[in-house]
Amino acid sequence: MRRSEATEAVLEAKQAKNLSFSGIADELGTDRVWTTAALLGQHPFDDGTATRLRTLLDLPEEAVAALSEIPTRGSLDRLPPTDPTLYRLYEVLQVYGPALKELIHEDFGDGIMSAITFRADVQRVDAEEGPRVQITLDGKFLPYKW
């Protein structure tokens, strides 16, 4: 089974069992953002978690090996993205990316925010004007070394 086939099987089983990404993460005892990305094929599961996922979703046995493979990461096949939510995130980086970069350099020096040693979170924040989306990106600072 290829990783793309395992991802497709996961998404079909998720829908058939009427499960949410957050619910699956709760069942596995894993972070919901990381788990959602992994379920979409962006991270490998360790063998134990892949086995628990197989049981939870009634996946074929060969899915465990596929879900444990190190994937080729990246999911934006088209830039700019055409999905409205992804486009808005892309737009946020176009508008605020240069300012965020300058402020990182101002506060930390010459370096980058790691996307490897990284955490992300999405929260709903209820406000008087309506619900707001709060996205937190938390990456280790890695200085450039020459």
Secondary structure by P-SEA (a helix, b strand, c coil): ccaaaaaaaaaaaaaaacccaaaaaaaacccaaaaaaaaaccccccaaaaaaaaaaaccccaaaaaaacccccccccccccccaaaaaaaaaaaacaaaaaaaaaacccccccccccbbbbbbbbbccccbbbbbbbbbccccccc
